[in-house]
Amino acid sequence: MSSLPRFTALQVMQDAPVIPVIVLNDVAHAVPMARALVAGGIRMLEVTLRTPQALACIEAIAKAVPEAVVGAGTVRSKSDAQAAAHAGARFAVSPGYTSAVGQACRDAGLALLPGVATGSEIMMAQEDGFTELKFFPAMQAGGPAMLKAWSGPFFDVKFCPTGGVTLQNAPDFLALPNVVCVGGSWVVPADAFAQGDWARVTQLASDTQSLARR
């Protein structure tokens, strides 16, 4: 994958209002799902490492859907980062942050959106040079009110809130000046996968394009 352009975390966040949080249990769904999302205007795809098939799905998308930019979610260790990069991932998203994960992603050439839920975690990520962060779990950890509170002391940090974000509450997050995009699973519902309803996935992706961002 070294011949492909690298993205910064900010570029990943700025590409569309929503980064879909994707859980794939069947490799056969990976390519049609990716094509459906791209058709709806979303090309940054976070495939979470929550299933045994996740790495194979990342590899399938990377090989068959060049117009997509596939990333790995739920990256929790150095081995996760290495395996994701080997499969063709070009960015990583973690549920929390450790320096080891941050360094592993740098070594693997993966842009990283580290997960944070507290001020101390933000400071730890900043110490290692990360200023674009995933706020997770967003609704459970304080929602838009928490991000408003952070905008003072952490004025130089940009966030992608994920966790409990829906089409209905996404505008509340996207209206905040320190939010660049949101992460959401509503764009890729499990029942659409089960039914092979890729037109629905495309429509859900298309619907996100109207979400306002600063």
C-alpha positions, 0 to 999 in steps of 0.5 A, a space after each residue: 500500500 506504500 504507493 498510495 497517498 497517505 492521509 493525516 487524521 484531519 484529512 480523514 475527518 474533513 472528507 465527509 460529515 460522517 465516518 461510518 462505524 462498520 461491523 462486518 461478520 461476512 466478507 461477502 458483504 465488504 465490497 458491496 457495502 463499500 461501493 454503496 457508501 462511496 456511491 452515497 458520498 462517503 469514502 472514509 470507511 472505519 471497519 472495526 476489528 470486532 469480528 474474526 472477519 474484519 481484517 479479511 474485509 479490510 483487505 477485500 475493500 482495499 483491493 476491490 474498491 480503490 476509490 474507498 479509503 478503508 481504515 481499521 477501528 477498535 485498534 487496541 494494540 501494536 499487533 492490531 495496528 500492524 495487522 490492519 496496515 498489512 491488510 491495507 488499512 490507511 488510517 486507524 481509530 482506537 477506543 482509547 489511547 496509549 503511547 504504544 498504540 500511537 507509536 505503532 500507528 506511526 511506524 505502520 504509516 497509519 493516521 490515527 484518531 485516538 479515543 478519549 473521554 477525559 481531559 487527562 486522556 486528551 493531554 496524554 494524546 497531545 503530549 504524543 503529538 495527536 490533536 485530532 481525537 475521537 470523543 468516545 463514547 460521546 453521548 455516555 461521556 457528556 455529549 455536546 455539553 462536554 465538548 463545549 466545556 473542552 473548547 476552552 482549555 483544549 482550544 487547539 483540539 478537534 474532535 470526532 464524537 462517536 458513540 450514541 451519535 444518530 442522524 437526529 443528534 449529529 447536527 448538535 455535535 457538528 454545530 460545535 466549532 471543535 467538531 469536524 465530523 462524527 462517527 456513526 453506525 446508523 449509516 450501515 445498519 445490520 439489517 441492510 447487510 442481512 437483506 443485501 439492501 445496498 441501495 438503502 446504504 447508499 441512501 443513508 450515506 447520501 442523507 449525511 451529506 446535508 449535515 451542516 459542518 463548520 
